[in-house]
Amino acid sequence: MKTKILTFLLFVFTTSVLVTNPIFSQGQNDPWTPQQLLAPADLAKVLNNPKTAQPIVYSIGMQAIIKNSIDIGPTMRAENLNVLKQKLSKLSKNSQIVVYCGCCPFSRCPNIRPAMELLKSMQFTNYKLLNLPQNVKVDWIDKGYPMSE
């Protein structure tokens, strides 16, 4: 587990340094609404309660760190975005879906926009973006929320 976290932290640092393109700036053209942002505490509460309907959680960053999440890989890469598209094509349009990356602040994340645009273009109706404005370490791991084993 420590190796997994260290590998992820190295990715977070590298991505934060390398991704500085202004195309990744957060703003009014983001492909999500404020209502589509899911608070980490809310997802953690659901994941910790097996009696609650569980969403399908996709990791669209480097690795699946959150409990029960499915690793897609960085969706800035076309091949990973295609993997996500294939998985989504098997679901009903009203499936409860959560996507997250957490590599860096939203303003610079190269993965969340392609994934959210894909969900929108495929006409899904019940999808959320996990609100990790800093990164998954600060906004999830450091808070002790449920992690994959």
LOPA-867359 format. One record per residue: y negated, x, z of N, C-alpha, C in turn; residue in one letter. Coordinates in pm, 1 decimal. Atoms other than C-alpha are relative to their C-alpha. Example, Ala and Ser with C-alpha at 12.3 -4.5 7.8 and 13.67 -1.06 7.14 Angstrom:
REM residues 2
<n_yy 119.0	n_xx 89.0	n_zz 0.0	ca_yy 450.0	ca_xx 1230.0	ca_zz 780.0	c_yy -120.0	c_xx 90.0	c_zz 0.0	residu A>
<n_yy 119.0	n_xx -82.0	n_zz -6.0	ca_yy 106.0	ca_xx 1367.0	ca_zz 714.0	c_yy -109.0	c_xx -77.0	c_zz 73.0	residu S>
END
This chain:
REM residues 149
<n_yy 118.4	n_xx 82.6	n_zz 0.0	ca_yy 0.0	ca_xx 0.0	ca_zz 0.0	c_yy -125.5	c_xx 87.5	c_zz 0.0	residu M>
<n_yy 117.1	n_xx -87.2	n_zz -4.9	ca_yy -240.8	ca_xx 285.0	ca_zz 83.0	c_yy -27.5	c_xx 61.9	c_zz -136.0	residu K>
<n_yy 16.5	n_xx -56.6	n_zz 133.9	ca_yy -180.0	ca_xx 441.8	ca_zz -258.4	c_yy -61.8	c_xx -102.3	c_zz -93.0	residu T>
<n_yy 52.4	n_xx 107.7	n_zz 83.4	ca_yy -250.1	ca_xx 107.8	ca_zz -423.8	c_yy -150.3	c_xx -18.8	c_zz 24.0	residu K>
<n_yy 141.7	n_xx 17.5	n_zz -34.8	ca_yy -580.9	ca_xx 71.6	ca_zz -237.2	c_yy -80.8	c_xx 119.9	c_zz -46.0	residu I>
<n_yy 73.1	n_xx -119.9	n_zz 42.8	ca_yy -683.7	ca_xx 432.2	ca_zz -305.5	c_yy -17.3	c_xx 3.2	c_zz -151.3	residu L>
<n_yy 9.6	n_xx 6.0	n_zz 146.3	ca_yy -606.6	ca_xx 392.5	ca_zz -676.1	c_yy -106.0	c_xx -100.4	c_zz -41.2	residu T>
<n_yy 98.4	n_xx 103.0	n_zz 33.5	ca_yy -809.6	ca_xx 74.7	ca_zz -685.3	c_yy -141.4	c_xx 48.3	c_zz 32.2	residu F>
<n_yy 133.2	n_xx -48.3	n_zz -37.3	ca_yy -1103.4	ca_xx 235.6	ca_zz -501.6	c_yy -51.3	c_xx 103.7	c_zz -99.3	residu L>
<n_yy 38.8	n_xx -96.5	n_zz 102.2	ca_yy -1104.9	ca_xx 521.2	ca_zz -753.4	c_yy -45.8	c_xx -73.6	c_zz -125.2	residu L>
<n_yy 38.9	n_xx 80.4	n_zz 115.0	ca_yy -1117.8	ca_xx 260.7	ca_zz -1031.4	c_yy -136.8	c_xx -64.2	c_zz 23.1	residu F>
<n_yy 128.6	n_xx 62.9	n_zz -32.9	ca_yy -1404.8	ca_xx 79.1	ca_zz -854.6	c_yy -112.4	c_xx 100.8	c_zz -16.3	residu V>
<n_yy 102.9	n_xx -102.0	n_zz 10.3	ca_yy -1602.3	ca_xx 402.4	ca_zz -826.9	c_yy -25.3	c_xx 38.6	c_zz -145.4	residu F>
<n_yy 13.1	n_xx -39.9	n_zz 140.2	ca_yy -1532.8	ca_xx 505.5	ca_zz -1187.1	c_yy -69.0	c_xx -108.2	c_zz -80.9	residu T>
<n_yy 60.2	n_xx 109.4	n_zz 75.2	ca_yy -1620.7	ca_xx 163.8	ca_zz -1325.7	c_yy -146.1	c_xx -16.6	c_zz 36.1	residu T>
<n_yy 139.4	n_xx 14.4	n_zz -43.6	ca_yy -1938.4	ca_xx 144.2	ca_zz -1117.2	c_yy -88.9	c_xx 105.9	c_zz -62.8	residu S>
<n_yy 77.6	n_xx -108.0	n_zz 59.7	ca_yy -2051.0	ca_xx 477.0	ca_zz -1257.7	c_yy -10.7	c_xx -15.3	c_zz -151.3	residu V>
<n_yy -3.1	n_xx 3.6	n_zz 145.6	ca_yy -1948.6	ca_xx 418.1	ca_zz -1619.5	c_yy -61.9	c_xx -124.8	c_zz -61.8	residu L>
<n_yy 45.6	n_xx 125.3	n_zz 59.2	ca_yy -2046.5	ca_xx 55.2	ca_zz -1674.4	c_yy -146.8	c_xx -22.7	c_zz 36.4	residu V>
<n_yy 143.0	n_xx 15.6	n_zz -25.6	ca_yy -2424.4	ca_xx 62.2	ca_zz -1698.8	c_yy -71.0	c_xx -65.5	c_zz -116.5	residu T>
<n_yy 55.3	n_xx 64.2	n_zz 117.4	ca_yy -2475.5	ca_xx -118.3	ca_zz -2026.8	c_yy -74.2	c_xx -127.3	c_zz 39.4	residu N>
<n_yy 74.5	n_xx 119.0	n_zz -36.4	ca_yy -2747.2	ca_xx -385.8	ca_zz -1999.4	c_yy 64.2	c_xx -130.3	c_zz -45.7	residu P>
<n_yy -67.7	n_xx 122.2	n_zz 42.9	ca_yy -2518.8	ca_xx -633.3	ca_zz -2179.2	c_yy 72.8	c_xx -66.2	c_zz 116.4	residu I>
<n_yy -72.4	n_xx 52.8	n_zz -113.9	ca_yy -2343.6	ca_xx -674.6	ca_zz -1842.7	c_yy -92.8	c_xx -51.9	c_zz 108.6	residu F>
<n_yy 90.9	n_xx 48.0	n_zz -103.0	ca_yy -2655.5	ca_xx -787.5	ca_zz -1657.9	c_yy 27.2	c_xx -146.8	c_zz 28.8	residu S>
<n_yy -24.9	n_xx 137.7	n_zz -40.3	ca_yy -2611.2	ca_xx -1107.0	ca_zz -1461.6	c_yy -124.6	c_xx -81.6	c_zz -27.2	residu Q>
<n_yy 115.8	n_xx 82.8	n_zz 26.5	ca_yy -2833.2	ca_xx -1391.7	ca_zz -1561.5	c_yy 38.2	c_xx -137.2	c_zz -47.4	residu G>
<n_yy -19.8	n_xx 138.5	n_zz 37.9	ca_yy -2873.6	ca_xx -1735.0	ca_zz -1706.2	c_yy 98.6	c_xx -18.5	c_zz -114.0	residu Q>
<n_yy -96.7	n_xx 12.6	n_zz 108.6	ca_yy -2641.3	ca_xx -1660.5	ca_zz -1997.8	c_yy 143.5	c_xx 26.2	c_zz 43.8	residu N>
<n_yy -135.9	n_xx -21.7	n_zz -48.4	ca_yy -2340.3	ca_xx -1598.9	ca_zz -1776.0	c_yy 85.7	c_xx -121.6	c_zz -31.9	residu D>
<n_yy -87.0	n_xx 111.1	n_zz 40.3	ca_yy -2042.0	ca_xx -1810.1	ca_zz -1884.7	c_yy 62.3	c_xx -76.4	c_zz 117.6	residu P>
<n_yy -45.0	n_xx 81.2	n_zz -113.3	ca_yy -2003.7	ca_xx -1975.2	ca_zz -1542.6	c_yy -121.5	c_xx -65.2	c_zz 63.5	residu W>
<n_yy 105.6	n_xx 70.2	n_zz -72.7	ca_yy -2204.2	ca_xx -2217.3	ca_zz -1335.1	c_yy 9.6	c_xx 37.9	c_zz 147.6	residu T>
<n_yy -9.4	n_xx -27.2	n_zz -144.8	ca_yy -2290.3	ca_xx -2174.7	ca_zz -966.2	c_yy 114.4	c_xx -78.5	c_zz 66.1	residu P>
<n_yy -108.7	n_xx 81.1	n_zz -55.4	ca_yy -2037.5	ca_xx -2452.5	ca_zz -897.1	c_yy 137.4	c_xx 61.2	c_zz -27.2	residu Q>
<n_yy -128.1	n_xx -63.5	n_zz 32.4	ca_yy -1764.4	ca_xx -2239.4	ca_zz -1053.5	c_yy 25.8	c_xx 125.2	c_zz 82.4	residu Q>
<n_yy -21.6	n_xx -115.3	n_zz -87.1	ca_yy -1812.0	ca_xx -1958.2	ca_zz -801.9	c_yy 74.2	c_xx -45.1	c_zz 124.9	residu L>
<n_yy -83.6	n_xx 33.0	n_zz -114.5	ca_yy -1544.9	ca_xx -1969.4	ca_zz -532.6	c_yy -19.3	c_xx 105.0	c_zz 108.3	residu L>
<n_yy 19.5	n_xx -91.5	n_zz -112.4	ca_yy -1619.9	ca_xx -1816.4	ca_zz -193.7	c_yy 133.4	c_xx 62.9	c_zz 40.5	residu A>
<n_yy -123.9	n_xx -66.0	n_zz -42.0	ca_yy -1362.0	ca_xx -1557.4	ca_zz -85.1	c_yy 64.7	c_xx -66.3	c_zz 122.1	residu P>
<n_yy -55.4	n_xx 63.9	n_zz -120.2	ca_yy -1321.3	ca_xx -1727.8	ca_zz 254.4	c_yy 74.2	c_xx -128.7	c_zz -35.8	residu A>
<n_yy -65.4	n_xx 124.6	n_zz 41.7	ca_yy -1232.2	ca_xx -2054.6	ca_zz 78.1	c_yy 134.4	c_xx 27.3	c_zz -66.4	residu D>
<n_yy -128.1	n_xx -34.0	n_zz 62.6	ca_yy -964.5	ca_xx -1891.9	ca_zz -137.6	c_yy 97.6	c_xx 53.5	c_zz 104.4	residu L>
<n_yy -87.2	n_xx -54.7	n_zz -104.3	ca_yy -827.4	ca_xx -1699.2	ca_zz 161.9	c_yy 61.6	c_xx -112.1	c_zz 82.8	residu A>
<n_yy -49.1	n_xx 113.8	n_zz -79.0	ca_yy -796.3	ca_xx -2025.7	ca_zz 357.0	c_yy 112.5	c_xx -72.4	c_zz -74.5	residu K>
<n_yy -102.1	n_xx 66.4	n_zz 81.7	ca_yy -598.7	ca_xx -2186.1	ca_zz 71.5	c_yy 126.1	c_xx 85.8	c_zz -7.4	residu V>
<n_yy -116.3	n_xx -88.9	n_zz 13.6	ca_yy -372.3	ca_xx -1882.6	ca_zz 24.3	c_yy 78.8	c_xx 11.4	c_zz 130.5	residu L>
<n_yy -66.3	n_xx -10.2	n_zz -130.5	ca_yy -296.9	ca_xx -1873.8	ca_zz 396.6	c_yy 64.9	c_xx -130.6	c_zz 44.4	residu N>
<n_yy -55.9	n_xx 129.4	n_zz -36.7	ca_yy -193.9	ca_xx -2240.5	ca_zz 400.7	c_yy 98.6	c_xx -45.9	c_zz -107.4	residu N>
<n_yy -99.0	n_xx 36.3	n_zz 102.4	ca_yy 132.1	ca_xx -2298.3	ca_zz 211.7	c_yy 9.6	c_xx -150.5	c_zz -25.2	residu P>
<n_yy -2.8	n_xx 145.2	n_zz 19.2	ca_yy 88.5	ca_xx -2676.5	ca_zz 255.6	c_yy -108.7	c_xx -47.6	c_zz -95.4	residu K>
<n_yy 109.0	n_xx 32.8	n_zz 92.3	ca_yy -223.3	ca_xx -2667.7	ca_zz 35.3	c_yy 43.6	c_xx 33.7	c_zz -142.4	residu T>
<n_yy -28.2	n_xx -30.4	n_zz 141.2	ca_yy -194.6	ca_xx -2685.1	ca_zz -342.9	c_yy -55.7	c_xx 137.6	c_zz -32.6	residu A>
<n_yy 38.5	n_xx -137.8	n_zz 28.0	ca_yy -204.7	ca_xx -2324.5	ca_zz -457.8	c_yy -50.9	c_xx 13.7	c_zz -143.6	residu Q>
<n_yy 49.0	n_xx -24.3	n_zz 135.9	ca_yy -419.8	ca_xx -2223.3	ca_zz -754.9	c_yy 79.5	c_xx 112.7	c_zz -65.0	residu P>
<n_yy -54.2	n_xx -114.2	n_zz 72.8	ca_yy -297.9	ca_xx -1987.6	ca_zz -1022.4	c_yy -111.9	c_xx 102.8	c_zz 0.1	residu I>
<n_yy 102.7	n_xx -102.9	n_zz -16.4	ca_yy -486.0	ca_xx -1665.6	ca_zz -946.7	c_yy 33.4	c_xx 116.7	c_zz -92.3	residu V>
<n_yy -17.9	n_xx -110.0	n_zz 94.0	ca_yy -529.4	ca_xx -1407.4	ca_zz -1221.8	c_yy -92.2	c_xx 115.2	c_zz 35.8	residu Y>
<n_yy 78.0	n_xx -122.0	n_zz -15.8	ca_yy -641.5	ca_xx -1052.1	ca_zz -1160.9	c_yy -33.3	c_xx 50.3	c_zz -139.7	residu S>
<n_yy 43.8	n_xx -42.1	n_zz 133.3	ca_yy -846.8	ca_xx -958.7	ca_zz -1466.7	c_yy -65.9	c_xx 137.0	c_zz 4.8	residu I>
<n_yy 50.3	n_xx -135.8	n_zz -17.8	ca_yy -934.7	ca_xx -613.1	ca_zz -1336.6	c_yy 115.6	c_xx 97.8	c_zz -4.4	residu G>
<n_yy -98.8	n_xx -107.0	n_zz 6.8	ca_yy -731.2	ca_xx -305.2	ca_zz -1265.7	c_yy 136.8	c_xx -38.5	c_zz 55.9	residu M>
<n_yy -129.4	n_xx 36.7	n_zz -54.9	ca_yy -459.9	ca_xx -449.2	ca_zz -1041.5	c_yy -11.9	c_xx -122.3	c_zz 89.8	residu Q>
<n_yy -4.6	n_xx 121.0	n_zz -81.5	ca_yy -355.6	ca_xx -759.4	ca_zz -852.5	c_yy 8.2	c_xx 37.9	c_zz 147.6	residu A>
<n_yy 6.9	n_xx -36.5	n_zz -141.4	ca_yy -466.3	ca_xx -696.1	ca_zz -494.9	c_yy 11.8	c_xx -123.0	c_zz 89.1	residu I>
<n_yy 1.3	n_xx 122.9	n_zz -79.0	ca_yy -503.3	ca_xx -1055.3	ca_zz -374.7	c_yy 138.6	c_xx -64.1	c_zz -0.7	residu I>
<n_yy -130.7	n_xx 63.6	n_zz -18.3	ca_yy -195.5	ca_xx -1235.4	ca_zz -241.6	c_yy 29.1	c_xx -100.3	c_zz -111.8	residu K>
<n_yy -53.1	n_xx 90.5	n_zz 104.0	ca_yy 6.4	ca_xx -1415.1	ca_zz -512.9	c_yy -74.3	c_xx 6.6	c_zz -133.1	residu N>
<n_yy 71.2	n_xx -6.7	n_zz 128.0	ca_yy -228.0	ca_xx -1305.7	ca_zz -792.1	c_yy 86.6	c_xx 65.9	c_zz -106.3	residu S>
<n_yy -74.8	n_xx -47.2	n_zz 116.6	ca_yy -95.3	ca_xx -1231.2	ca_zz -1137.7	c_yy -83.6	c_xx 105.7	c_zz -71.1	residu I>
<n_yy 71.4	n_xx -112.4	n_zz 61.8	ca_yy -192.3	ca_xx -897.4	ca_zz -1290.3	c_yy -6.8	c_xx -17.5	c_zz -151.4	residu D>
<n_yy 23.1	n_xx 10.3	n_zz 144.0	ca_yy -342.3	ca_xx -935.3	ca_zz -1637.8	c_yy -46.4	c_xx 134.3	c_zz -55.1	residu I>
<n_yy 62.0	n_xx -123.9	n_zz 45.5	ca_yy -529.6	ca_xx -605.9	ca_zz -1660.2	c_yy -142.7	c_xx -28.3	c_zz -42.8	residu G>
<n_yy 141.6	n_xx 17.8	n_zz 34.1	ca_yy -893.2	ca_xx -548.3	ca_zz -1755.1	c_yy -18.2	c_xx -78.5	c_zz -130.4	residu P>
<n_yy 17.1	n_xx 85.2	n_zz 117.5	ca_yy -996.0	ca_xx -825.5	ca_zz -1994.1	c_yy -112.4	c_xx 46.5	c_zz -91.6	residu T>
<n_yy 92.4	n_xx -59.3	n_zz 97.0	ca_yy -1259.6	ca_xx -605.4	ca_zz -2153.1	c_yy 80.8	c_xx 56.4	c_zz -117.1	residu M>
<n_yy -90.8	n_xx -46.9	n_zz 105.2	ca_yy -957.1	ca_xx -484.4	ca_zz -2353.5	c_yy 62.8	c_xx -121.1	c_zz -68.8	residu R>
<n_yy -48.4	n_xx 113.7	n_zz 78.3	ca_yy -853.7	ca_xx -720.9	ca_zz -2630.5	c_yy 146.3	c_xx -31.8	c_zz 28.1	residu A>
<n_yy -142.2	n_xx 26.1	n_zz -23.2	ca_yy -483.3	ca_xx -676.8	ca_zz -2561.5	c_yy 22.9	c_xx -73.7	c_zz 131.7	residu E>
<n_yy -14.0	n_xx 70.0	n_zz -128.0	ca_yy -525.5	ca_xx -790.3	ca_zz -2199.1	c_yy -56.8	c_xx -141.3	c_zz -7.8	residu N>
<n_yy 56.2	n_xx 133.7	n_zz 19.1	ca_yy -747.1	ca_xx -1081.6	ca_zz -2299.6	c_yy 101.5	c_xx -87.9	c_zz -73.9	residu L>
<n_yy -105.3	n_xx 73.6	n_zz 70.8	ca_yy -466.6	ca_xx -1183.9	ca_zz -2537.7	c_yy 115.1	c_xx -37.9	c_zz 93.3	residu N>
<n_yy -103.6	n_xx 32.0	n_zz -99.3	ca_yy -215.1	ca_xx -1166.1	ca_zz -2250.3	c_yy -44.4	c_xx -121.2	c_zz 82.3	residu V>
<n_yy 53.1	n_xx 113.7	n_zz -75.5	ca_yy -438.4	ca_xx -1400.3	ca_zz -2050.8	c_yy 5.3	c_xx -126.5	c_zz -84.2	residu L>
<n_yy -1.3	n_xx 115.7	n_zz 89.5	ca_yy -469.2	ca_xx -1632.7	ca_zz -2349.6	c_yy 141.9	c_xx -56.8	c_zz -13.2	residu K>
<n_yy -139.3	n_xx 44.8	n_zz 11.4	ca_yy -90.3	ca_xx -1646.6	ca_zz -2387.7	c_yy 44.8	c_xx -72.6	c_zz 126.5	residu Q>
<n_yy -38.0	n_xx 63.8	n_zz -126.7	ca_yy -41.9	ca_xx -1728.9	ca_zz -2018.8	c_yy -69.7	c_xx -135.0	c_zz 15.5	residu K>
<n_yy 75.4	n_xx 125.0	n_zz -12.0	ca_yy -314.9	ca_xx -1993.7	ca_zz -2027.4	c_yy 52.7	c_xx -106.2	c_zz -95.8	residu L>
<n_yy -46.4	n_xx 97.0	n_zz 100.2	ca_yy -169.1	ca_xx -2156.1	ca_zz -2339.4	c_yy 120.2	c_xx -80.7	c_zz 48.7	residu S>
<n_yy -116.8	n_xx 69.2	n_zz -54.6	ca_yy 134.7	ca_xx -2258.9	ca_zz -2131.4	c_yy -36.6	c_xx -98.5	c_zz 111.1	residu K>
<n_yy 44.7	n_xx 83.3	n_zz -111.5	ca_yy -75.9	ca_xx -2446.9	ca_zz -1873.4	c_yy -70.5	c_xx -125.7	c_zz -48.5	residu L>
<n_yy 78.3	n_xx 119.3	n_zz 32.5	ca_yy -227.5	ca_xx -2792.7	ca_zz -1868.9	c_yy -147.8	c_xx 33.6	c_zz 17.7	residu S>
<n_yy 144.6	n_xx -28.0	n_zz 0.1	ca_yy -603.7	ca_xx -2801.1	ca_zz -1922.6	c_yy -65.8	c_xx -26.9	c_zz 134.7	residu K>
<n_yy 58.5	n_xx 26.0	n_zz -131.6	ca_yy -662.9	ca_xx -2929.5	ca_zz -1568.4	c_yy 64.9	c_xx 83.5	c_zz 110.7	residu N>
<n_yy -60.2	n_xx -89.3	n_zz -98.8	ca_yy -462.9	ca_xx -2652.9	ca_zz -1394.8	c_yy -108.3	c_xx 63.1	c_zz 86.3	residu S>
<n_yy 93.0	n_xx -63.9	n_zz -92.9	ca_yy -631.9	ca_xx -2508.2	ca_zz -1089.3	c_yy 14.7	c_xx 151.7	c_zz -17.5	residu Q>
<n_yy -4.3	n_xx -142.0	n_zz 35.8	ca_yy -717.7	ca_xx -2150.4	ca_zz -1196.9	c_yy -114.1	c_xx 74.2	c_zz 68.1	residu I>
<n_yy 101.8	n_xx -89.1	n_zz -56.2	ca_yy -902.1	ca_xx -1868.4	ca_zz -1021.9	c_yy 17.8	c_xx 135.5	c_zz -67.5	residu V>
<n_yy -3.4	n_xx -135.5	n_zz 54.3	ca_yy -991.3	ca_xx -1538.3	ca_zz -1188.4	c_yy -87.7	c_xx 90.5	c_zz 86.8	residu V>
<n_yy 81.7	n_xx -97.4	n_zz -73.1	ca_yy -1120.4	ca_xx -1224.0	ca_zz -1022.2	c_yy 20.9	c_xx 138.0	c_zz -59.2	residu Y>
<n_yy -9.4	n_xx -140.4	n_zz 35.9	ca_yy -1193.0	ca_xx -863.3	ca_zz -1099.6	c_yy -30.1	c_xx 83.4	c_zz 123.7	residu C>
<n_yy 37.0	n_xx -74.7	n_zz -119.3	ca_yy -1387.4	ca_xx -694.4	ca_zz -822.2	c_yy -16.0	c_xx 149.1	c_zz -19.4	residu G>
<n_yy 14.1	n_xx -143.9	n_zz 25.3	ca_yy -1425.7	ca_xx -356.4	ca_zz -992.5	c_yy -139.6	c_xx 49.9	c_zz 37.6	residu C>
<n_yy 138.8	n_xx -38.7	n_zz -21.9	ca_yy -1801.1	ca_xx -355.0	ca_zz -942.8	c_yy -83.5	c_xx -126.8	c_zz 15.7	residu C>
<n_yy 82.9	n_xx 120.9	n_zz -9.7	ca_yy -2096.2	ca_xx -590.1	ca_zz -889.2	c_yy 5.3	c_xx -82.4	c_zz -129.4	residu P>
<n_yy -3.0	n_xx 90.4	n_zz 114.9	ca_yy -2101.4	ca_xx -894.8	ca_zz -1118.4	c_yy -92.0	c_xx 46.6	c_zz -111.9	residu F>
<n_yy 99.1	n_xx -37.6	n_zz 101.2	ca_yy -2406.6	ca_xx -758.8	ca_zz -1295.6	c_yy 51.5	c_xx 106.1	c_zz -96.1	residu S>
<n_yy -51.8	n_xx -106.7	n_zz 86.1	ca_yy -2202.5	ca_xx -470.2	ca_zz -1436.7	c_yy 146.5	c_xx -17.3	c_zz -37.9	residu R>
<n_yy -143.5	n_xx 16.0	n_zz 22.6	ca_yy -1849.9	ca_xx -611.0	ca_zz -1454.1	c_yy 30.1	c_xx -30.8	c_zz -146.6	residu C>
<n_yy -33.1	n_xx 22.5	n_zz 140.4	ca_yy -1703.5	ca_xx -581.7	ca_zz -1804.4	c_yy 114.9	c_xx -98.2	c_zz -21.7	residu P>
<n_yy -121.6	n_xx 81.0	n_zz 12.7	ca_yy -1407.1	ca_xx -811.3	ca_zz -1730.4	c_yy -19.1	c_xx -149.2	c_zz 23.6	residu N>
<n_yy 10.2	n_xx 141.8	n_zz -36.6	ca_yy -1530.4	ca_xx -1140.4	ca_zz -1586.8	c_yy -53.7	c_xx -87.0	c_zz -112.6	residu I>
<n_yy 58.5	n_xx 81.4	n_zz 107.3	ca_yy -1735.6	ca_xx -1257.7	ca_zz -1883.6	c_yy 100.9	c_xx -35.3	c_zz -109.5	residu R>
<n_yy -98.8	n_xx 37.9	n_zz 103.1	ca_yy -1459.1	ca_xx -1233.8	ca_zz -2147.5	c_yy 101.0	c_xx -102.4	c_zz 51.4	residu P>
<n_yy -98.6	n_xx 93.1	n_zz -54.4	ca_yy -1214.7	ca_xx -1415.0	ca_zz -1918.2	c_yy -59.2	c_xx -139.9	c_zz 18.1	residu A>
<n_yy 63.4	n_xx 130.6	n_zz -20.1	ca_yy -1457.6	ca_xx -1692.6	ca_zz -1825.8	c_yy -32.9	c_xx -65.6	c_zz -134.2	residu M>
<n_yy 26.3	n_xx 55.5	n_zz 133.7	ca_yy -1557.9	ca_xx -1736.0	ca_zz -2190.0	c_yy 128.5	c_xx -53.6	c_zz -62.7	residu E>
<n_yy -128.6	n_xx 45.6	n_zz 52.4	ca_yy -1190.1	ca_xx -1765.4	ca_zz -2283.3	c_yy 39.5	c_xx -133.8	c_zz 62.7	residu L>
<n_yy -34.4	n_xx 125.6	n_zz -67.8	ca_yy -1126.6	ca_xx -2034.7	ca_zz -2021.4	c_yy -85.6	c_xx -115.2	c_zz -52.3	residu L>
<n_yy 90.9	n_xx 103.3	n_zz 50.9	ca_yy -1429.4	ca_xx -2226.8	ca_zz -2144.3	c_yy 38.2	c_xx -39.2	c_zz -143.4	residu K>
<n_yy -32.5	n_xx 28.0	n_zz 140.7	ca_yy -1334.1	ca_xx -2194.2	ca_zz -2512.4	c_yy 134.3	c_xx -72.4	c_zz -14.7	residu S>
<n_yy -129.7	n_xx 67.7	n_zz 2.5	ca_yy -978.8	ca_xx -2311.5	ca_zz -2433.2	c_yy -7.5	c_xx -138.3	c_zz 65.7	residu M>
<n_yy 29.8	n_xx 132.8	n_zz -55.6	ca_yy -1134.8	ca_xx -2619.8	ca_zz -2269.3	c_yy 74.1	c_xx -31.3	c_zz 129.1	residu Q>
<n_yy -52.7	n_xx 26.0	n_zz -133.1	ca_yy -993.6	ca_xx -2574.8	ca_zz -1921.9	c_yy -108.5	c_xx -69.3	c_zz 81.4	residu F>
<n_yy 97.0	n_xx 81.3	n_zz -73.2	ca_yy -1157.5	ca_xx -2807.0	ca_zz -1672.6	c_yy -8.3	c_xx 32.4	c_zz 148.7	residu T>
<n_yy -5.0	n_xx -24.3	n_zz -144.0	ca_yy -1066.6	ca_xx -2671.0	ca_zz -1327.5	c_yy 19.9	c_xx 148.9	c_zz 28.4	residu N>
<n_yy -11.9	n_xx -144.1	n_zz -20.9	ca_yy -1128.8	ca_xx -2297.5	ca_zz -1322.3	c_yy -120.7	c_xx 52.6	c_zz 76.0	residu Y>
<n_yy 101.8	n_xx -60.1	n_zz -85.9	ca_yy -1324.3	ca_xx -2080.6	ca_zz -1082.0	c_yy 1.2	c_xx 151.4	c_zz -16.5	residu K>
<n_yy 15.5	n_xx -145.1	n_zz -7.5	ca_yy -1451.9	ca_xx -1724.9	ca_zz -1060.2	c_yy -14.9	c_xx 35.0	c_zz 147.0	residu L>
<n_yy 11.1	n_xx -41.3	n_zz -139.0	ca_yy -1390.6	ca_xx -1563.0	ca_zz -723.6	c_yy -129.4	c_xx 77.7	c_zz 17.0	residu L>
<n_yy 132.1	n_xx -58.2	n_zz -19.7	ca_yy -1733.8	ca_xx -1470.3	ca_zz -594.6	c_yy 10.4	c_xx 131.9	c_zz 77.3	residu N>
<n_yy -6.1	n_xx -135.4	n_zz -55.4	ca_yy -1701.9	ca_xx -1095.0	ca_zz -536.0	c_yy -122.3	c_xx 76.8	c_zz -51.0	residu L>
<n_yy 122.3	n_xx -58.5	n_zz 56.3	ca_yy -2063.7	ca_xx -989.1	ca_zz -591.3	c_yy -10.3	c_xx 152.0	c_zz 14.1	residu P>
<n_yy 2.3	n_xx -146.2	n_zz -16.6	ca_yy -2014.6	ca_xx -634.2	ca_zz -457.4	c_yy 120.5	c_xx 61.1	c_zz -70.9	residu Q>
<n_yy -128.3	n_xx -42.8	n_zz 55.9	ca_yy -1648.4	ca_xx -553.0	ca_zz -526.2	c_yy 110.4	c_xx -55.0	c_zz 88.9	residu N>
<n_yy -110.8	n_xx 58.3	n_zz -74.4	ca_yy -1304.1	ca_xx -652.2	ca_zz -405.1	c_yy 21.0	c_xx 68.7	c_zz 134.9	residu V>
<n_yy -14.5	n_xx -68.8	n_zz -128.7	ca_yy -1304.0	ca_xx -389.2	ca_zz -130.4	c_yy -93.0	c_xx -60.7	c_zz 103.8	residu K>
<n_yy 100.1	n_xx 50.9	n_zz -94.1	ca_yy -1623.7	ca_xx -509.4	ca_zz 36.3	c_yy 18.2	c_xx -149.7	c_zz 25.0	residu V>
<n_yy 1.1	n_xx 145.8	n_zz -9.5	ca_yy -1584.6	ca_xx -880.0	ca_zz -36.7	c_yy 136.4	c_xx -62.6	c_zz 29.2	residu D>
<n_yy -132.7	n_xx 54.5	n_zz -28.1	ca_yy -1207.8	ca_xx -917.9	ca_zz 19.3	c_yy 77.9	c_xx 88.0	c_zz 98.2	residu W>
<n_yy -84.1	n_xx -88.2	n_zz -82.1	ca_yy -1018.1	ca_xx -617.6	ca_zz 160.9	c_yy -60.9	c_xx 22.3	c_zz 138.0	residu I>
<n_yy 65.3	n_xx -30.3	n_zz -128.6	ca_yy -1271.7	ca_xx -527.2	ca_zz 432.2	c_yy -8.1	c_xx -121.0	c_zz 92.4	residu D>
<n_yy 6.7	n_xx 122.1	n_zz -81.6	ca_yy -1272.1	ca_xx -889.3	ca_zz 551.4	c_yy 138.0	c_xx -42.8	c_zz 49.8	residu K>
<n_yy -134.7	n_xx 29.6	n_zz -47.5	ca_yy -897.3	ca_xx -886.9	ca_zz 608.5	c_yy 65.1	c_xx -120.4	c_zz -65.2	residu G>
<n_yy -58.8	n_xx 113.4	n_zz 71.6	ca_yy -820.7	ca_xx -1157.8	ca_zz 353.7	c_yy 137.8	c_xx 39.0	c_zz -53.3	residu Y>
<n_yy -139.1	n_xx -28.5	n_zz 37.5	ca_yy -459.0	ca_xx -1190.2	ca_zz 230.4	c_yy 14.6	c_xx 85.1	c_zz -125.9	residu P>
<n_yy -22.0	n_xx -95.2	n_zz 108.9	ca_yy -338.3	ca_xx -909.8	ca_zz 8.6	c_yy 143.9	c_xx -8.4	c_zz -48.9	residu M>
<n_yy -135.2	n_xx -7.8	n_zz 52.6	ca_yy -38.7	ca_xx -864.0	ca_zz -216.7	c_yy 75.7	c_xx 108.8	c_zz 73.9	residu S>
<n_yy -81.7	n_xx -97.9	n_zz -75.1	ca_yy 249.2	ca_xx -668.3	ca_zz -72.0	c_yy 49.7	c_xx 108.7	c_zz -89.2	residu E>
END
